[in-house]
Amino acid sequence: MAGLIGRLAGLGSASGALKRARELIEAGNRKDAFPLLAKAAQAGIAEAEYLVGRAYLEAGGVPPSPPEAARWLGKAAERGYVAAQSLLGALYLHGISGSPAGEAVPSVGVLFASPPGEGVKPDFELAAHWARRAAEGGSADGQALLAYILTSGPESLRDLDAAESWYRKSAEANCPQGQLGYGMALLRRAQGPEDQAAAAAELAKAADSGLGTAQYLLGFLHMAGQGVPKDLVRAADLYRQAAEKGVRSAQARYGLALLNGEGVARDLQEAESWLRRAGLAGDPEAAALVGDLYARGGELPPNHTEAAVWFRRAAEAGHKTAARALGVLHLTGAGVPRDPTEAARWFRVSAEAGDVQARHDLAALVLQGKADPEDSVRTREWFEQAATAGDLVAAYNYGICLAEGVGTARDDAQAAYWLRRAAEGVANAQYWYGRMLNEGRGVACNEEEGRAWIARAAATGMVDAQVALAEMMVNGRGGPRDHAGALELFSKAANHGHVGAMFALGAMYGGGHDVKWDRPAAQTWFRAAAERGHAHAQMMLGRYLARGLAGTVDPAAARLWLERAVAQGLDEARGDLAALPPPPAAEDAPAPAPAMAR
């Protein structure tokens, strides 16, 4: 009898300790509350065990310790304490050892609102066990947690119909997590405006409770006008609210809204800030946009080094367009060392992810011999597949691979076949097919037809085709001579920087053609080509300066240009160089003054 009285007295003392601990917690004094909670918990009071577990979970008066939190929550859960069961399920879902030592463990709301962190090993079986007990015990949090596991857990645990049912029960109990989950479930199976409106209504409740994910999703619905009126201003505001709560996708969306001025005043600096946050949090699209901002310049000063950092971050996360952009930077040496091999690597990454332009970029490096040998086979296979499917640009590239023996044995007949198919819509293919007809490569030689195809390409503004057509018009190949027309085409190409066209203009203005002689103009064009390294233009410029053909004699300059032509292996210029008078001897230097006698 005395023992029973003692136990009852101890229990009463423990109840008093729990009562006093509650008062201290209410007053914000969790440090002094903890010893009282521990006393009540050691007496086996389930509520106290639960509160001790929460204290270890939230660093409430004691250092954080997820294992200790799980131990005390487990005691309370075994006694049927529903709140402990729900929280223990959430703890197992997020991994008991998932929090770094010395860091505060996330709060209960965060446990429900966010998925397990990277590197954390959740125990879905135990999480589901305790979540189910809490759900069946009437816990709205437990119902939402169980529904989450049934939706996003391992395949063996998934049951979308049951998940939706539990989410609905949780939502009916006004649990924000339940409202969020139920809204998402309704949205997932929505088949029309009414279903979308019902989903939006649930998400709105969760958003009003401050759940960032709900705010983001509701913002998306307002942006698209699904289930709610289209309202870009409301969407941007919801994105902002969610972004401020750390929702990565919302940070990216709000940054994009600021970038484009959608629903909010355009602010490039603020846009960059939010996109940067999303990019640092792992959003590849946001990182790519930051890279693009720095690469483009404009309102923000261009910074290719910074652009490369962000393109790399996005590319390493699988963003194919960023991978290609990084390849372009390495190809041009903008912000990073010029490195065709590294450029090819990123073009390869982008191309394998499906970026069509990157395949063309990689093919160009293959043709220049600046890519790995296996890239030859890879690019040829890509183009062959796409060409067979009817892609005319791919047909052109496949034809080039066959014509040049890239990734396959050279096959002129097949090359001509594919180039002919591509020529129906691709200017480069028209030019190449015209050349093959002129040369009789893979097809019977037909200069008249070849000239016609090259003329079609030239009409699109293709510079190489303009030059090729002009040469045929000068020589009368495949059609009548037309020196005036050739001069016009050479002029267009020269003004676009074609060095061969510059030399041709010099030759035509220099005489011997059906155009008016203009030797000063000839010398001007020879000089333009010579300065760009054209050996024959260097020789002709040397002759003009040596003989004063354009009115000015300059033997020293003539010698310089002729020497450059000879250095490039043009032996024809040696005779011109030898014919020049020797350069004047340097005047004798004056004798040094005699030293003064000492």
Secondary structure per residue as TSV (DSSP state, phi and psi in degrees):
chain	resnum	aa	ss	phi	psi
A	1	M	-	360.0	-42.2
A	2	A	H	-64.7	-38.2
A	3	G	H	-64.0	-40.4
A	4	L	H	-63.5	-43.4
A	5	I	H	-60.1	-39.5
A	6	G	H	-64.7	-41.8
A	7	R	H	-65.4	-40.8
A	8	L	H	-62.9	-39.1
A	9	A	H	-65.4	-40.5
A	10	G	H	-63.6	-39.9
A	11	L	H	-65.2	-40.6
A	12	G	H	-62.5	-40.5
A	13	S	H	-62.7	-40.4
A	14	A	H	-65.6	-40.0
A	15	S	H	-62.9	-39.8
A	16	G	H	-64.4	-40.2
A	17	A	H	-62.4	-41.4
A	18	L	H	-64.0	-42.1
A	19	K	H	-61.1	-46.6
A	20	R	H	-64.7	-36.5
A	21	A	H	-63.6	-40.3
A	22	R	H	-60.0	-42.3
A	23	E	H	-62.8	-41.8
A	24	L	H	-66.8	-39.1
A	25	I	H	-63.9	-42.8
A	26	E	H	-58.9	-34.9
A	27	A	T	-83.5	-3.3
A	28	G	T	88.3	12.7
A	29	N	-	-105.0	76.0
A	30	R	H	-77.0	-25.0
A	31	K	H	-63.3	-47.9
A	32	D	H	-75.9	-21.5
A	33	A	H	-73.5	-29.5
A	34	F	H	-62.3	-45.8
A	35	P	H	-58.3	-35.8
A	36	L	H	-69.0	-39.8
A	37	L	H	-61.9	-42.9
A	38	A	H	-61.2	-40.6
A	39	K	H	-61.7	-44.5
A	40	A	H	-68.6	-36.7
A	41	A	H	-67.4	-40.4
A	42	Q	H	-65.5	-20.5
A	43	A	T	-84.7	-1.0
A	44	G	T	88.0	18.9
A	45	I	-	-82.5	119.6
A	46	A	H	-59.5	-42.9
A	47	E	H	-61.1	-40.3
A	48	A	H	-65.9	-41.1
A	49	E	H	-59.5	-42.0
A	50	Y	H	-62.2	-44.7
A	51	L	H	-68.8	-34.0
A	52	V	H	-64.4	-43.8
A	53	G	H	-58.1	-44.5
A	54	R	H	-64.3	-36.9
A	55	A	H	-61.4	-43.0
A	56	Y	H	-68.8	-28.7
A	57	L	H	-76.4	-36.7
A	58	E	H	-108.0	10.5
A	59	A	T	55.8	45.6
A	60	G	S	-93.1	79.1
A	61	G	S	93.6	-8.0
A	62	V	S	-140.6	158.8
A	63	P	-	-62.3	146.7
A	64	P	-	-64.9	142.7
A	65	S	-	-155.6	93.3
A	66	P	H	-54.6	-40.7
A	67	P	H	-61.1	-42.6
A	68	E	H	-66.3	-37.3
A	69	A	H	-59.8	-45.4
A	70	A	H	-63.9	-38.2
A	71	R	H	-63.7	-46.8
A	72	W	H	-74.5	-36.7
A	73	L	H	-63.8	-36.4
A	74	G	H	-61.8	-40.9
A	75	K	H	-60.7	-47.3
A	76	A	H	-66.7	-38.1
A	77	A	H	-64.6	-41.0
A	78	E	H	-63.0	-27.2
A	79	R	T	-83.0	1.8
A	80	G	T	89.0	15.4
A	81	Y	-	-78.0	108.2
A	82	V	H	-61.7	-43.0
A	83	A	H	-60.9	-36.8
A	84	A	H	-68.0	-39.5
A	85	Q	H	-61.4	-44.1
A	86	S	H	-64.0	-47.4
A	87	L	H	-67.7	-36.5
A	88	L	H	-65.5	-39.7
A	89	G	H	-59.8	-43.1
A	90	A	H	-64.3	-37.2
A	91	L	H	-66.1	-42.6
A	92	Y	H	-66.6	-33.6
A	93	L	H	-64.6	-37.7
A	94	H	H	-92.4	-1.5
A	95	G	-	87.0	115.6
A	96	I	T	-62.9	-34.1
A	97	S	T	-97.7	19.1
A	98	G	-	-77.1	-14.4
A	99	S	S	-97.4	130.2
A	100	P	-	-59.8	147.2
A	101	A	T	-61.1	137.8
A	102	G	T	86.5	-4.0
A	103	E	S	-106.9	143.7
A	104	A	-	-65.5	141.1
A	105	V	-	-78.2	144.9
A	106	P	-	-57.6	155.2
A	107	S	-	-71.6	169.6
A	108	V	H	-59.2	-44.1
A	109	G	H	-60.8	-40.7
A	110	V	H	-65.3	-36.8
A	111	L	H	-59.1	-40.1
A	112	F	H	-74.9	-34.8
A	113	A	H	-84.4	-20.7
A	114	S	S	-122.5	150.4
A	115	P	-	-76.0	169.1
A	116	P	-	-57.5	144.8
A	117	G	-	-75.6	167.6
A	118	E	T	-65.3	135.8
A	119	G	T	85.4	-7.6
A	120	V	-	-86.9	138.9
A	121	K	-	-106.8	97.5
A	122	P	-	-71.7	152.5
A	123	D	-	-107.6	90.0
A	124	F	H	-65.4	-33.6
A	125	E	H	-64.1	-50.6
A	126	L	H	-67.0	-38.8
A	127	A	H	-60.2	-44.6
A	128	A	H	-65.8	-38.3
A	129	H	H	-59.3	-50.4
A	130	W	H	-75.0	-34.9
A	131	A	H	-62.7	-40.0
A	132	R	H	-65.7	-42.5
A	133	R	H	-62.3	-40.4
A	134	A	H	-67.6	-41.4
A	135	A	H	-62.6	-45.4
A	136	E	H	-69.4	-20.4
A	137	G	T	-85.0	0.0
A	138	G	T	97.7	7.6
A	139	S	-	-77.2	120.4
A	140	A	H	-66.2	-37.1
A	141	D	H	-63.8	-43.4
A	142	G	H	-62.6	-39.4
A	143	Q	H	-63.2	-42.7
A	144	A	H	-65.4	-40.1
A	145	L	H	-65.8	-44.4
A	146	L	H	-62.3	-42.7
A	147	A	H	-61.5	-39.3
A	148	Y	H	-61.2	-45.0
A	149	I	H	-64.4	-41.3
A	150	L	H	-68.2	-20.5
A	151	T	H	-91.3	-44.1
A	152	S	H	-116.0	-0.8
A	153	G	S	-77.3	-169.8
A	154	P	-	-58.4	155.7
A	155	E	G	-55.7	-34.8
A	156	S	G	-66.3	-21.0
A	157	L	G	-101.3	-10.1
A	158	R	-	-73.5	139.7
A	159	D	-	-159.0	91.3
A	160	L	H	-65.3	-34.7
A	161	D	H	-66.4	-45.2
A	162	A	H	-65.2	-38.4
A	163	A	H	-59.8	-45.8
A	164	E	H	-62.7	-37.9
A	165	S	H	-63.0	-44.8
A	166	W	H	-67.9	-39.2
A	167	Y	H	-60.5	-41.0
A	168	R	H	-62.9	-44.1
A	169	K	H	-61.7	-42.8
A	170	S	H	-64.0	-42.3
A	171	A	H	-64.3	-39.3
A	172	E	H	-64.3	-22.4
A	173	A	T	-90.5	11.5
A	174	N	T	65.4	31.0
A	175	C	-	-84.8	121.0
A	176	P	H	-56.9	-40.6
A	177	Q	H	-63.4	-37.9
A	178	G	H	-65.9	-41.6
A	179	Q	H	-62.9	-41.2
A	180	L	H	-61.6	-50.8
A	181	G	H	-63.5	-40.3
A	182	Y	H	-67.0	-40.7
A	183	G	H	-61.0	-41.5
A	184	M	H	-66.7	-39.2
A	185	A	H	-63.8	-42.8
A	186	L	H	-65.0	-38.3
A	187	L	H	-66.8	-36.9
A	188	R	H	-62.7	-36.3
A	189	R	T	-108.0	13.6
A	190	A	-	-62.9	136.1
A	191	Q	-	-118.8	-1.1
A	192	G	S	-169.3	-179.9
A	193	P	H	-56.9	-38.3
A	194	E	H	-65.2	-43.4
A	195	D	H	-63.4	-41.3
A	196	Q	H	-64.2	-38.7
A	197	A	H	-65.4	-40.2
A	198	A	H	-63.9	-41.5
A	199	A	H	-64.4	-44.2
A	200	A	H	-62.1	-35.7
A	201	A	H	-63.6	-41.2
A	202	E	H	-68.4	-42.1
A	203	L	H	-64.0	-34.6
A	204	A	H	-64.1	-39.3
A	205	K	H	-61.9	-46.2
A	206	A	H	-65.8	-37.1
A	207	A	H	-65.3	-40.2
A	208	D	H	-64.0	-24.4
A	209	S	T	-82.9	-3.9
A	210	G	T	95.4	10.8
A	211	L	-	-75.0	117.8
A	212	G	H	-60.5	-42.0
A	213	T	H	-61.4	-39.8
A	214	A	H	-65.8	-40.0
A	215	Q	H	-62.3	-41.6
A	216	Y	H	-63.5	-48.2
A	217	L	H	-64.3	-40.2
A	218	L	H	-65.4	-38.0
A	219	G	H	-60.6	-40.9
A	220	F	H	-62.0	-41.6
A	221	L	H	-64.5	-40.1
A	222	H	H	-67.1	-34.8
A	223	M	H	-65.1	-38.3
A	224	A	H	-92.1	-13.4
A	225	G	T	69.9	39.6
A	226	Q	S	-108.5	113.1
A	227	G	S	79.8	-13.5
A	228	V	S	-142.4	159.9
A	229	P	-	-61.1	142.6
A	230	K	-	-65.9	123.6
A	231	D	-	-150.3	95.9
A	232	L	H	-66.0	-32.2
A	233	V	H	-66.9	-46.7
A	234	R	H	-63.0	-40.3
A	235	A	H	-61.4	-46.9
A	236	A	H	-63.0	-38.9
A	237	D	H	-65.6	-41.1
A	238	L	H	-66.3	-40.2
A	239	Y	H	-59.4	-42.4
A	240	R	H	-61.3	-46.3
A	241	Q	H	-59.1	-45.2
A	242	A	H	-68.7	-37.4
A	243	A	H	-62.4	-40.7
A	244	E	H	-66.6	-19.2
A	245	K	T	-91.3	3.6
A	246	G	T	90.1	12.2
A	247	V	-	-74.5	112.8
A	248	R	H	-57.4	-47.8
A	249	S	H	-62.9	-34.5
A	250	A	H	-69.7	-37.6
A	251	Q	H	-60.4	-41.9
A	252	A	H	-65.9	-44.7
A	253	R	H	-66.4	-40.1
A	254	Y	H	-68.3	-38.8
A	255	G	H	-61.4	-40.3
A	256	L	H	-67.2	-38.2
A	257	A	H	-62.4	-41.7
A	258	L	H	-66.9	-36.3
A	259	L	H	-65.5	-40.7
A	260	N	H	-98.7	-4.7
A	261	G	T	67.1	39.8
A	262	E	S	-99.2	104.0
A	263	G	S	80.6	0.6
A	264	V	S	-156.2	154.5
A	265	A	-	-62.1	136.2
A	266	R	-	-64.4	130.3
A	267	D	-	-147.7	99.2
A	268	L	H	-66.4	-38.7
A	269	Q	H	-64.3	-46.4
A	270	E	H	-67.7	-36.9
A	271	A	H	-60.4	-46.1
A	272	E	H	-60.2	-39.5
A	273	S	H	-61.8	-46.2
A	274	W	H	-73.0	-38.7
A	275	L	H	-64.2	-36.9
A	276	R	H	-62.7	-43.5
A	277	R	H	-61.0	-44.8
A	278	A	H	-64.7	-39.3
A	279	G	H	-64.6	-42.5
A	280	L	H	-65.2	-28.0
A	281	A	T	-82.2	-2.7
A	282	G	T	109.3	9.6
A	283	D	-	-84.6	109.9
A	284	P	H	-66.6	-35.9
A	285	E	H	-65.1	-40.7
A	286	A	H	-64.6	-42.9
A	287	A	H	-61.6	-40.4
A	288	A	H	-64.8	-38.3
A	289	L	H	-65.9	-38.3
A	290	V	H	-63.5	-44.1
A	291	G	H	-58.8	-42.2
A	292	D	H	-65.1	-38.0
A	293	L	H	-59.2	-44.1
A	294	Y	H	-76.3	-31.1
A	295	A	H	-72.7	-38.6
A	296	R	H	-72.3	-39.5
A	297	G	-	74.4	-152.1
A	298	G	S	105.3	-120.6
A	299	E	S	-67.4	-33.3
A	300	L	S	-95.1	139.9
A	301	P	-	-64.0	139.2
A	302	P	-	-64.4	140.6
A	303	N	-	-149.2	91.3
A	304	H	H	-69.3	-27.1
A	305	T	H	-65.4	-45.0
A	306	E	H	-66.3	-39.0
A	307	A	H	-59.8	-42.2
A	308	A	H	-62.4	-37.9
A	309	V	H	-60.8	-44.7
A	310	W	H	-76.4	-36.5
A	311	F	H	-62.6	-39.6
A	312	R	H	-64.5	-43.4
A	313	R	H	-59.2	-45.1
A	314	A	H	-68.8	-41.4
A	315	A	H	-63.8	-41.2
A	316	E	H	-67.5	-18.9
A	317	A	T	-92.9	6.0
A	318	G	T	99.4	11.3
A	319	H	-	-81.7	110.8
A	320	K	H	-69.1	-37.0
A	321	T	H	-68.4	-37.6
A	322	A	H	-66.2	-37.1
A	323	A	H	-61.5	-42.6
A	324	R	H	-66.0	-41.2
A	325	A	H	-61.0	-39.1
A	326	L	H	-65.7	-38.1
A	327	G	H	-61.4	-41.1
A	328	V	H	-62.8	-41.1
A	329	L	H	-61.9	-42.4
A	330	H	H	-69.0	-30.8
A	331	L	H	-70.0	-37.6
A	332	T	H	-95.5	-13.8
A	333	G	T	75.9	25.6
A	334	A	S	-90.6	109.5
A	335	G	S	82.0	-12.6
A	336	V	S	-141.4	162.6
A	337	P	-	-61.0	140.4
A	338	R	-	-68.6	121.6
A	339	D	-	-152.2	93.9
A	340	P	H	-58.7	-32.3
A	341	T	H	-65.2	-44.0
A	342	E	H	-68.0	-36.8
A	343	A	H	-60.2	-44.7
A	344	A	H	-61.7	-38.2
A	345	R	H	-61.5	-44.3
A	346	W	H	-75.9	-32.9
A	347	F	H	-61.3	-39.1
A	348	R	H	-63.4	-45.3
A	349	V	H	-59.3	-46.1
A	350	S	H	-65.6	-43.9
A	351	A	H	-64.0	-42.2
A	352	E	H	-66.5	-22.6
A	353	A	T	-84.9	-3.1
A	354	G	T	109.3	4.9
A	355	D	-	-77.6	114.3
A	356	V	H	-67.0	-41.4
A	357	Q	H	-63.4	-35.4
A	358	A	H	-63.8	-33.1
A	359	R	H	-63.3	-40.7
A	360	H	H	-67.0	-40.0
A	361	D	H	-62.0	-43.9
A	362	L	H	-65.8	-39.6
A	363	A	H	-61.1	-39.3
A	364	A	H	-61.8	-41.0
A	365	L	H	-68.6	-35.4
A	366	V	H	-60.6	-46.2
A	367	L	H	-63.6	-27.4
A	368	Q	T	-87.8	-1.5
A	369	G	T	72.9	26.2
A	370	K	-	-111.5	19.4
A	371	A	S	-128.7	167.9
A	372	D	-	-64.8	150.0
A	373	P	H	-56.6	-38.7
A	374	E	H	-65.9	-20.1
A	375	D	H	-65.8	-28.5
A	376	S	H	-61.5	-47.0
A	377	V	H	-67.3	-42.3
A	378	R	H	-61.9	-47.1
A	379	T	H	-67.2	-40.5
A	380	R	H	-60.5	-40.8
A	381	E	H	-64.3	-42.9
A	382	W	H	-58.0	-49.5
A	383	F	H	-68.5	-36.5
A	384	E	H	-63.1	-45.0
A	385	Q	H	-61.7	-47.7
A	386	A	H	-68.6	-35.6
A	387	A	H	-65.7	-42.3
A	388	T	H	-62.3	-30.3
A	389	A	T	-81.7	-1.9
A	390	G	T	105.6	6.2
A	391	D	-	-78.5	114.9
A	392	L	H	-69.3	-37.0
A	393	V	H	-64.4	-41.9
A	394	A	H	-64.3	-37.0
A	395	A	H	-61.2	-40.7
A	396	Y	H	-61.4	-49.0
A	397	N	H	-64.6	-37.8
A	398	Y	H	-64.7	-39.7
A	399	G	H	-61.1	-40.4
A	400	I	H	-64.2	-41.6
A	401	C	H	-58.3	-42.6
A	402	L	H	-69.3	-38.8
A	403	A	H	-69.9	-32.0
A	404	E	H	-102.5	-4.1
A	405	G	T	70.4	40.2
A	406	V	S	-93.4	112.5
A	407	G	S	74.0	7.8
A	408	T	S	-166.3	168.5
A	409	A	-	-70.0	144.8
A	410	R	-	-63.0	134.1
A	411	D	-	-144.6	93.7
A	412	D	H	-64.7	-35.7
A	413	A	H	-65.9	-46.2
A	414	Q	H	-67.3	-36.8
A	415	A	H	-59.7	-45.9
A	416	A	H	-63.7	-37.6
A	417	Y	H	-60.6	-49.6
A	418	W	H	-71.8	-35.5
A	419	L	H	-66.9	-35.0
A	420	R	H	-64.9	-40.4
A	421	R	H	-63.9	-43.7
A	422	A	H	-69.5	-27.5
A	423	A	T	-63.0	-15.9
A	424	E	T	-65.5	-19.3
A	425	G	T	-147.3	0.3
A	426	V	-	-122.4	120.2
A	427	A	H	-62.1	-42.2
A	428	N	H	-59.1	-37.8
A	429	A	H	-68.6	-36.0
A	430	Q	H	-61.3	-43.6
A	431	Y	H	-63.3	-47.7
A	432	W	H	-66.6	-42.6
A	433	Y	H	-65.3	-38.3
A	434	G	H	-60.3	-41.8
A	435	R	H	-62.2	-42.3
A	436	M	H	-66.2	-35.9
A	437	L	H	-65.8	-40.1
A	438	N	H	-64.7	-36.9
A	439	E	H	-92.5	-9.8
A	440	G	T	68.7	34.2
A	441	R	S	-93.0	111.1
A	442	G	S	78.2	-10.4
A	443	V	S	-143.3	164.3
A	444	A	-	-66.3	139.2
A	445	C	-	-61.9	130.0
A	446	N	-	-152.6	89.1
A	447	E	H	-68.3	-30.4
A	448	E	H	-64.8	-46.9
A	449	E	H	-68.6	-37.8
A	450	G	H	-60.5	-42.9
A	451	R	H	-62.8	-37.4
A	452	A	H	-65.0	-42.3
A	453	W	H	-67.5	-40.6
A	454	I	H	-65.8	-34.6
A	455	A	H	-64.2	-38.5
A	456	R	H	-62.0	-41.8
A	457	A	H	-67.5	-39.3
A	458	A	H	-64.0	-34.6
A	459	A	H	-65.6	-21.6
A	460	T	T	-82.2	-6.4
A	461	G	T	97.4	8.3
A	462	M	-	-69.8	118.2
A	463	V	H	-64.9	-46.2
A	464	D	H	-60.7	-37.1
A	465	A	H	-68.0	-38.1
A	466	Q	H	-60.9	-42.4
A	467	V	H	-67.1	-44.4
A	468	A	H	-62.6	-41.8
A	469	L	H	-65.9	-42.6
A	470	A	H	-60.2	-40.7
A	471	E	H	-63.4	-40.1
A	472	M	H	-66.5	-35.5
A	473	M	H	-70.6	-34.6
A	474	V	H	-65.8	-43.6
A	475	N	H	-90.3	-8.5
A	476	G	T	71.6	29.6
A	477	R	T	-87.5	130.3
A	478	G	T	72.1	7.7
A	479	G	S	169.6	-174.1
A	480	P	-	-70.1	154.1
A	481	R	-	-66.9	144.0
A	482	D	-	-154.8	81.5
A	483	H	H	-67.3	-36.3
A	484	A	H	-65.2	-42.9
A	485	G	H	-64.9	-38.4
A	486	A	H	-64.0	-42.4
A	487	L	H	-58.6	-41.8
A	488	E	H	-63.3	-43.5
A	489	L	H	-67.0	-42.4
A	490	F	H	-60.9	-39.0
A	491	S	H	-62.6	-43.9
A	492	K	H	-60.8	-45.4
A	493	A	H	-68.2	-40.1
A	494	A	H	-63.4	-40.0
A	495	N	H	-68.7	-14.9
A	496	H	T	-97.3	11.2
A	497	G	T	92.6	9.6
A	498	H	-	-76.6	115.0
A	499	V	H	-68.1	-39.8
A	500	G	H	-60.9	-37.3
A	501	A	H	-67.3	-35.3
A	502	M	H	-62.0	-44.1
A	503	F	H	-64.1	-42.0
A	504	A	H	-61.9	-39.1
A	505	L	H	-62.5	-42.0
A	506	G	H	-59.1	-43.3
A	507	A	H	-64.9	-41.2
A	508	M	H	-69.4	-42.9
A	509	Y	H	-70.9	-18.8
A	510	G	T	-77.4	-11.8
A	511	G	S	120.0	164.3
A	512	G	S	87.4	7.9
A	513	H	S	-130.9	165.8
A	514	D	S	-81.2	47.9
A	515	V	S	-137.0	160.2
A	516	K	-	-66.9	133.3
A	517	W	-	-65.1	145.6
A	518	D	-	-158.2	82.3
A	519	R	H	-66.9	-33.7
A	520	P	H	-58.7	-40.6
A	521	A	H	-66.3	-38.3
A	522	A	H	-60.2	-47.2
A	523	Q	H	-62.8	-36.8
A	524	T	H	-60.9	-44.1
A	525	W	H	-73.4	-35.4
A	526	F	H	-61.4	-41.1
A	527	R	H	-63.7	-43.5
A	528	A	H	-58.9	-42.9
A	529	A	H	-72.1	-38.7
A	530	A	H	-61.9	-42.4
A	531	E	H	-65.4	-18.0
A	532	R	T	-99.2	13.2
A	533	G	T	92.1	11.4
A	534	H	-	-78.3	114.3
A	535	A	H	-63.5	-46.5
A	536	H	H	-64.3	-35.3
A	537	A	H	-66.9	-36.1
A	538	Q	H	-63.0	-42.2
A	539	M	H	-63.9	-46.1
A	540	M	H	-65.4	-38.0
A	541	L	H	-64.1	-40.1
A	542	G	H	-60.9	-42.8
A	543	R	H	-63.2	-45.2
A	544	Y	H	-59.7	-43.4
A	545	L	H	-72.6	-33.4
A	546	A	H	-70.0	-37.1
A	547	R	H	-102.1	-5.3
A	548	G	T	65.8	36.0
A	549	L	T	-66.1	-25.1
A	550	A	T	-103.7	10.3
A	551	G	S	108.6	-15.5
A	552	T	-	-123.0	127.8
A	553	V	-	-99.6	129.2
A	554	D	-	-147.4	83.2
A	555	P	H	-59.1	-36.7
A	556	A	H	-64.9	-45.6
A	557	A	H	-66.8	-37.1
A	558	A	H	-60.6	-46.4
A	559	R	H	-57.9	-43.3
A	560	L	H	-58.3	-47.4
A	561	W	H	-71.7	-36.8
A	562	L	H	-67.0	-38.6
A	563	E	H	-62.9	-37.7
A	564	R	H	-66.0	-38.9
A	565	A	H	-65.0	-44.1
A	566	V	H	-62.6	-39.8
A	567	A	H	-62.4	-24.7
A	568	Q	T	-88.1	4.5
A	569	G	T	93.7	11.7
A	570	L	-	-87.7	90.3
A	571	D	T	-63.0	-27.7
A	572	E	H	-56.1	-27.6
A	573	A	H	-80.0	-10.4
A	574	R	H	-64.6	-39.5
A	575	G	H	-63.2	-41.3
A	576	D	H	-63.7	-38.0
A	577	L	H	-67.4	-40.3
A	578	A	H	-68.3	-28.8
A	579	A	H	-76.2	-13.5
A	580	L	S	-71.1	144.0
A	581	P	-	-63.4	147.3
A	582	P	-	-60.7	149.6
A	583	P	-	-65.8	147.6
A	584	P	-	-60.7	141.9
A	585	A	-	-68.8	146.6
A	586	A	-	-69.1	138.1
A	587	E	-	-62.4	145.6
A	588	D	-	-63.6	139.3
A	589	A	-	-73.9	143.2
A	590	P	-	-62.4	145.8
A	591	A	-	-67.0	146.4
A	592	P	-	-66.4	149.5
A	593	A	-	-68.1	142.8
A	594	P	-	-63.2	148.5
A	595	A	-	-70.8	146.7
A	596	M	-	-75.5	138.6
A	597	A	-	-67.7	143.6
A	598	R	-	-95.4	360.0
